[in-house]
Structures are given as C-alpha cells and as structure tokens.
Amino acid sequence: MGANLLSNYGEVIAMVLFGLGFGNLLLQKNLIKKIIGLNIMDSAVYLFLAEKGYIESRIAPILVQNEAGELVRDASKYINPIPSGLVLTGIVVSVSVTALMLSLCVKLYERYHTLDLDKVAAIVKKGEQ
Amino acid sequence: MGASIIRNFPSWSIMLCLFSGIVSSVLKKRGARLVNTILLLSVSVMSGALLIFTWNSGVAYTYQMGNFPAPWGNELRFTCLEAAIALFFCIIMFLSLFGGNEHLNAEVEGRKHNLYYVLTDLLLASLLALLYTNDMFTAYVFVEINTIAACGLIMVRQVGRTIEAAVRYMIMSLLGSGLLLMGICMLYDMTGQLLMTQMHDSVVQIMATGDYHVPMTVAVCIITVGLAIKSALFPFHAWLPDAYGYSTVGSSAMLSSLVSKGYIFLLIKIIYRVIGFEAYHDTKIIHVLFIFGLCGMIFGSVSAIKENDIRRMIAFSSVAQIGYIYMGFGLGTFAGMSASIFHIFSHAASKSLLFIAAIGLTDVSGGSRKFSDLTGAGYRHKIAGVAFTVGSLSMVGIPLFPGFISKILFAQASIQNHGKMLPALIVLAISTILNAIYFLKTVIRLYTPVENSEYTVARAKEHKGYTLALILFIIINLAIGTCSEYLVNVINGGLLNEIAEGGKSLLNLLQTTLPA
C-alpha cells in the first residue's frame, strides 16, 4: 500500500489538491477564496489526467525525426495524447466558468458591498423582514 | 432513404440549437424570439419523427459524428425513450416561454431580451446533447454548458435576491461538476475508453477479474454524488428554493422541470450503459440514494408546509419530487427505474404548470406572494386558479392526473423489492398526506371568498398568450394522466434496449424484476 502510494506520488498529490480545492469551494465564506478553491480543484484534475497519460521514457505526441531523418510513426515511442486533449477541453471549460463566477462576484459586491456570503445572507434576511 | 435521413436528426437538432444561439446574439428581441420559436418547433418535429421511427423499429441506433469509427470518433446513441424525452422537453420549454413572456417583458431590460433567448437556445442544446450523447467527456462539457445557461436564466432578472441565488446555484453546481469530472477521469483511467458502450465492455472485464474494485466503487460514488448535487437531491438542496423562487417565471418553470431532469437522465444512462445495472446495484450506493430519496420526500414537504411564499413553496415541493425519483433508483429494480422515468415526465408537466399558474395568481394579488394576500385569488384570475388546482391535484396524486400514475408505479415497484417495500410504501403514504396538506391548503385559500377585495380581476382577453399556455399545459397533464400506458411502453422499450445492449441476459433480469 505504502509503496504503491510512493510510486504513484503524482496521483496522490492530485487527490490531495482536489480535496483541498473541494473543501475551499465548499467551506470558505469569501467568494474570491471560493473561486481560488475551484481553480485548485480543476487543476488537480488536470494534474491527475496528465500523470495518467504520461508513460515513462516516452516523448510528447508530436511527430519527430530520428537520426536518419525519417518521421517516427511508431506509436510506442509517444505518450498517450488523449488525456492532453481532455485537459485542454477542461481548461476551456474552467476558464469560462471562472470568468462567469468573477463577473457574479462583481455584481454581488456592487449590490451588497461585501464578498462574505454569510454577511450577504444576513443582509438578504434583514431586507425581508 | 428516409431512414438514413432520420438518423441524422439528433445531431441536426443539437447543431441547430447551437447555431440559433449564435445567430440570436446579434438579433433584436423580436428576431431572437422568432428564431427561438422556429427552433423549438423544428426540433419538436424532428424529435417526433425520430420517436415514430425508433418506436416502429424498436432498436437502438448509434450515430457516428463525422463517420469516424468507434474508438476515435464521437457518437450519439438513441432509442424511442430519448426521442420521447426530447419531444417532451421541447414542448415544455415552448409553453414555459409562452406563459412567462409577459413577465419576461416586464422584468428584463429591453436590450437584454435577445440574450435570454440565446441562453434558452444553449440550454436546449445542452439538454439534447445530454440526452443523446454516447461519450462521457462530451457529457461533462455539456453539463457545464447547461450549468452556465441555467445560471444566466436565474440572474437575467436583476432584482431582489437573484444574484445571491445565482451565486449559490453556481457554487453547488461547480462542486457537483468537479466531482463528476474526477469520476469520469478515474473511469477513463481504468477502462481506457471514453465512449459509453466501449467503456461498459472494459468495466465488465475489470469487474470479472476483481482488480480495481475499490477505485471502481469510488468512481461510481463520486459520479453519483456529483449528479445528485446538481439535481438537488435532499441534503444538497439548499440552493434550490432561492434559485427557483426568485428568477423570472419562465426560467423557474424551465429550471425545475428540465434542467435537473437532464442530469438525472445522464445518471440513468451512466447506470445502465456504462456501469451496468447489476454492477451498480452491487456498489451499495443505491441504498444511500434510497435513504436520501426517502428523507427528501419527507423534509422537502415539511419545508414546503412551513413556507409562507407560494413560489418558494412550489420550489420546496420540487425537493420532495426529486426525492421520489431517487427513491425509484434506490429500489434497484427495473420497475423502479421505469417509475422514476415516468415521474420525470409527470413532475416536469405538473411543476411547470404550477409555476406558470402561480404567477397569474400573484399578479391579481398586488404582486404579493404571501398566502394571506392570495385569499380568493382563484376568483380573480379564473384560468390560473383552475390550472393551479390541476397541478396541485396532480402533485397530490388524484386519479386522471399524471402524479397518480407515477405514485401507483412507485408503489407497484416497491412491492417487488421485499427489503425496501415497507419503508418505501410508508414514506410514500406520509409524503402523499404532506403533499395534500400544503397543496390543498393553498387551493382552499385560493377559493375562499373575500368580501370587497381591493385587487382587480384579470380578464382572459387581456392575457391571451398566458391563457392559451395554461390551457395547453392542462391538456398535456390530462393527456399524460389518461394515456399513461403508451408512455410507460415507450419508457420500458427504451430501458429494455439499454439492458439488451449491455450484453445481459434479458430474460434473467426480467424474471427477477417483473411480476409473473
């Protein structure tokens, strides 16, 4: 068990980061800190994917020439390209979501003059009574 | 010839939605609305044709996007069930927009109207993609598009508490989609596939060898919890009442009846098509879903009884209804799943009707949502009163209305599971009584006469579109309630296709789960 964790340290770190980001997104009161948590969580997933796609002693999946000047077309020389593609897609999604969250932040601050969600909830409750 | 064209319809409808969204962003309000109406009509026609085609052939079709074969390309997969849900979603969305149009005009700034239609087009695109797609990562991307579109629909009305509601909605949704993404990545790492059908083959192999049992269970749990958060299962429902209660009425109707259902249907697809129903059953998370479903049925209704705001009361009732759906999953039988899917239809039809009807009632009560002001509103706005009564009766489970059929299907399904029969039936009975308390209380209040009321009486002539939308909603509810056997046949046909494709012995499963 311990040896397994040690040899797959990249995945372990990714999981720890995922937990940290998830906890921050869930528990922080400050909206900006929540968004930072969201970004840590998403990056952890990309680290996990990159770690899983990497194969020891192989190179990035871009066609290269060998010493004789021919293109190396043998797939066993390259790492798995699909996780990289998934990471790219994921980054696009996370950037757009972050942008949306930040714009919501601006709107929230304009209206309530605080980024603390508990205070916002208190103001909202007061306004109702 | 005809068949080969019809097979393209799912991908065409998704593309059409995406393009209409793009075009609407540069159009004026009327143009965007026209594009949206044409889009909804054409997608309905295409889904209807697809429904007839798949129903007659009775098999599942796989459509390769761009003709790239299986491990490389992206795929769509559809049976009569997907086509029926797509048709139903289009109709509900059309009627919700139609009924909520007056309020949209009043509550949203003029130059932002076309953006509202951009959001609805994208919402429809993502819903259709969630229905049809056969690729896990595509599903994740469209889940995010769905979330963003839904967030926009909540905060397009920039008064009151919508911004706070939108922030809460986004945070919970992002937690859910983070878990979903992690689960999909884990499944991909174990199986090496992204297409659902191919993934299933690898999952079967992995399960047979017995390796990776723990990671597989973790991945399944993470995905289930992620989608449960997004569809507001009981302990994760805190964002729901604000989001449904304060957004403009068309958005509320669409959010409650369509958005959460898209996620639930994705979960059903993952259960059947990727993990396999029996393997999912063995992970034990099904019992957790069952218990949370039961809790949701009770606590959602209790919160609704305590509520003094009619819109928030209807929103809390959604928590209870989502609980019913997950309770059906938790029964772990074919009949339970079929009942859950039927409840997706019946809840969507009744809940959107209730939201649209409630807004008419609050309009004739000086815009107040408090019950004390709503006294006698059924006399002031006759058609809205009748519509609200129809929706309430359906939610309580009176025969003739869809809610009755789903309750009876849930009861029949629970009888087949001996361990869970008693809790399911007891909670079903309690929940029905609680539903009756708050819905019938409201109906009685609506028809309590008040002397010399200061509020005006609404005339049907002044609200033609709204009246027509309500009448059509009532007709749809009655149609689902009275012709339920066709719908149940479609649902069972679609589910049986999934099981047969999953490589299971169909007969074996039927013998254990269906009555002799």
Chai-1 contact restraints between the chains, C-beta under 6 A:
chainA,res_idxA,chainB,res_idxB,connection_type,confidence,min_distance_angstrom,max_distance_angstrom,comment,restraint_id
A,L25,B,L175,contact,1.0,0.0,6.0,A-B,restraint_1
A,L38,B,L174,contact,1.0,0.0,6.0,A-B,restraint_2
A,M41,B,G178,contact,1.0,0.0,6.0,A-B,restraint_3
A,V45,B,L181,contact,1.0,0.0,6.0,A-B,restraint_4
A,V45,B,M182,contact,1.0,0.0,6.0,A-B,restraint_5
A,V45,B,C185,contact,1.0,0.0,6.0,A-B,restraint_6
A,F48,B,C185,contact,1.0,0.0,6.0,A-B,restraint_7
A,L49,B,C185,contact,1.0,0.0,6.0,A-B,restraint_8
A,K52,B,D189,contact,1.0,0.0,6.0,A-B,restraint_9
A,L86,B,F137,contact,1.0,0.0,6.0,A-B,restraint_10
A,V93,B,E144,contact,1.0,0.0,6.0,A-B,restraint_11
A,L100,B,I148,contact,1.0,0.0,6.0,A-B,restraint_12
A,L104,B,V167,contact,1.0,0.0,6.0,A-B,restraint_13
A,K107,B,I163,contact,1.0,0.0,6.0,A-B,restraint_14
A,L108,B,I163,contact,1.0,0.0,6.0,A-B,restraint_15
A,L108,B,V167,contact,1.0,0.0,6.0,A-B,restraint_16
A,V120,B,E164,contact,1.0,0.0,6.0,A-B,restraint_17
A,V124,B,R161,contact,1.0,0.0,6.0,A-B,restraint_18
A,V124,B,E164,contact,1.0,0.0,6.0,A-B,restraint_19
